[in-house]
Amino acid sequence: MSAFFKSREVILTAAGLAFVATFVPYFVTIPELSVISTKLVTITALVNAFTLALAVHSQFMRGMYFVRRRSRGWILKAYMMVTIVLMVIFATMGQDKGPYNWVMLAIVNPLSSVNYGILAFYMASTCARAFRARNMKALLFLAAGFIVLFYQAPLTGSIFPGIEPVALYLTDTFAMAITRTFTMSVTLGAIIFGARVLMGKQPQVLGLGGE
């Protein structure tokens, strides 16, 4: 029986039916199909929640391994584990309570700020390699990037007030067009990828990578 449910045809059929049951109610009002769609979405949310819990458990066990062996950086792992335990305990008390807000403001937010601060150096290094005026197009791209970048700095905006309308024009026209093009490309790519999965062209997503 297990071999039957693991077969390629059964998995593709189940994926196709789940797709139809979830996709069609967005365009056609069918009460029975809407109920099935809601249940499928709820099941997906529950699976995602258990997946997140499993990821937290795996990370906690990995931290325990580093702490027991006193490996390099094990103090940071211990700090992470204590933070995980505090977040789990305080989250069960409610997000409106004081302890949860304290952990968010005293631990999570500062760590997020440090993370973004570290990423800023990598982004600056990437921009330094990308912003090279090899030709006229690269020079225009470099100029637009510097104008928008300097506009984000409060000190630059106060020293050069005339940079604001130019930066706003660039962000409201060219940047907006690029963002919408990127969004359309990602959406079309997701649709094509989903169609390939349903057609059996991408079996790895459904656990059929061995075929």
VOGU-3710 file (C-alpha; in Angstrom, 3 decimals, decimal comma):
1> msaffksrev> 0,000/0,000/0,000  2,864/2,399/0,810  4,374/1,812/-2,629  1,053/2,806/-4,191  0,967/6,183/-2,402  4,624/6,803/-3,274  4,112/6,174/-6,963  4,686/8,992/-9,427  1,137/8,943/-10,814  -0,553/9,141/-7,402
11> iltaaglafv> 1,640/12,000/-6,204  1,148/14,014/-9,392  -2,590/13,383/-9,324  -2,856/14,504/-5,693  -0,801/17,618/-6,422  -2,978/18,450/-9,440  -6,232/18,016/-7,527  -4,937/20,123/-4,629  -3,897/22,836/-7,074  -7,298/22,877/-8,771
21> atfvpyfvti> -9,169/22,876/-5,453  -7,147/25,849/-4,205  -6,860/27,822/-7,444  -10,359/27,632/-8,908  -12,280/29,223/-5,938  -10,397/32,450/-6,551  -12,219/32,831/-9,878  -15,371/30,690/-9,633  -17,732/30,606/-6,653  -18,330/26,961/-5,778
31> pelsvistkl> -19,278/26,498/-2,093  -18,110/22,886/-1,843  -14,811/23,657/-3,524  -14,312/26,705/-1,321  -14,662/24,515/1,778  -12,065/22,096/0,436  -9,763/24,992/-0,442  -10,049/26,412/3,080  -9,246/23,048/4,618  -6,224/22,597/2,358
41> vtitalvnaf> -4,921/26,050/3,261  -5,413/25,248/6,956  -3,565/21,944/6,577  -0,710/23,755/4,808  -0,500/26,313/7,619  -0,350/23,533/10,216  2,357/21,706/8,285  4,356/24,944/8,065  3,978/25,447/11,819  5,235/21,930/12,565
51> tlalavhsqf> 8,067/22,453/10,083  9,096/25,612/11,914  8,954/23,777/15,242  11,115/20,991/13,806  13,621/23,572/12,549  13,806/25,183/15,999  14,288/21,764/17,600  17,055/20,870/15,159  18,800/24,180/15,772  18,502/23,680/19,532
61> mrgmyfvrrr> 19,977/20,176/19,345  22,805/21,444/17,138  23,534/24,135/19,722  23,564/21,503/22,451  26,173/19,569/20,455  28,456/22,618/20,281  27,994/23,399/23,979  28,782/19,845/25,096  31,964/19,715/23,017  32,976/23,254/24,032
71> srgwilkaym> 33,602/24,022/20,388  34,614/27,438/19,159  31,816/29,927/19,745  29,902/27,644/22,083  29,054/30,610/24,351  27,147/32,202/21,490  25,323/28,919/20,912  24,380/28,806/24,589  23,117/32,375/24,368  21,036/31,423/21,338
81> mvtivlmvif> 19,532/28,443/23,151  18,622/30,554/26,181  16,975/33,064/23,844  14,982/30,319/22,124  13,744/29,002/25,473  12,777/32,485/26,639  10,910/33,213/23,417  8,981/29,942/23,610  8,039/30,470/27,265  7,087/34,126/26,907
91> atmgqdkgpy> 5,194/33,545/23,647  2,895/31,087/25,434  2,003/33,870/27,877  0,797/36,104/25,051  2,453/38,644/22,810  0,853/41,539/24,670  2,608/40,663/27,908  5,688/42,456/29,217  8,250/39,595/29,052  7,649/38,938/25,352
101> nwvmlaivnp> 8,017/42,608/24,465  11,158/42,777/26,603  12,789/39,912/24,710  11,834/41,481/21,388  13,172/44,926/22,321  16,229/43,820/24,308  17,418/40,804/22,294  15,752/40,261/18,928  15,747/43,866/17,666  19,416/44,547/18,571
111> lssvnygila> 20,478/41,285/16,947  18,508/42,186/13,829  20,203/45,587/13,733  23,627/43,968/14,023  22,722/41,519/11,277  21,668/44,302/8,916  24,763/46,283/9,860  27,012/43,376/8,901  25,121/42,819/5,655  25,609/46,489/4,788
121> fymastcara> 29,360/45,928/4,366  28,772/43,010/1,996  26,268/45,079/0,037  28,750/47,963/-0,162  31,439/45,597/-1,433  29,051/44,208/-4,046  28,028/47,688/-5,156  31,687/48,720/-5,422  32,281/45,842/-7,837  29,056/46,419/-9,745
131> frarnmkall> 29,320/50,209/-10,015  32,146/50,445/-12,516  31,720/52,922/-15,329  32,909/50,724/-18,187  30,571/52,441/-20,661  27,871/55,118/-20,844  25,101/52,797/-19,580  27,188/51,794/-16,570  27,998/55,461/-15,922  24,289/56,392/-15,895
141> flaagfivlf> 23,542/53,433/-13,618  26,363/54,537/-11,315  25,120/58,130/-11,183  21,515/57,087/-10,455  22,663/54,688/-7,748  24,758/57,329/-6,006  21,961/59,895/-6,157  19,456/57,501/-4,564  22,044/56,288/-2,049  23,021/59,794/-0,973
151> yqapltgsif> 19,369/60,771/-0,676  18,851/58,013/1,918  21,450/59,650/4,168  19,868/62,451/6,251  23,098/64,467/6,314  23,382/64,493/2,522  19,762/65,584/2,147  20,298/68,525/4,493  23,493/69,635/2,755  22,175/69,190/-0,798
161> pgiepvalyl> 18,409/69,849/-0,726  18,212/69,729/-4,513  18,983/66,016/-4,529  15,529/65,115/-3,166  13,401/65,776/-6,303  15,936/63,980/-8,509  16,051/60,948/-6,214  12,256/60,839/-5,908  11,913/61,028/-9,681  14,316/58,110/-10,119
171> tdtfamaitr> 12,590/55,980/-7,489  9,060/56,780/-8,730  9,809/56,116/-12,409  12,771/53,908/-13,287  12,989/52,066/-9,953  9,231/51,456/-9,911  9,311/50,119/-13,477  12,185/47,777/-12,638  10,422/46,581/-9,476  7,227/45,798/-11,383
181> tftmsvtlga> 9,197/44,026/-14,106  10,951/41,952/-11,471  7,629/41,108/-9,798  6,091/40,078/-13,110  9,114/37,933/-13,938  8,997/36,182/-10,563  5,249/35,593/-10,913  5,561/34,157/-14,409  8,480/32,029/-13,266  6,412/30,667/-10,368
191> iifgarvlmg> 3,508/29,856/-12,706  5,805/28,092/-15,171  7,515/26,209/-12,357  4,150/25,102/-10,946  3,032/23,954/-14,396  6,235/21,961/-14,819  5,677/20,323/-11,424  2,108/19,365/-12,330  3,309/18,008/-15,691  5,981/15,909/-14,015
201> kqpqvlglgg> 8,886/17,896/-15,455  10,204/18,832/-11,993  9,684/15,647/-9,939  12,323/16,581/-7,356  9,873/18,954/-5,622  7,475/16,079/-4,967  10,158/13,778/-3,589  10,617/11,927/-6,866  14,207/12,976/-7,398  15,414/9,426/-7,685
211> e> 13,609/8,952/-10,988
//
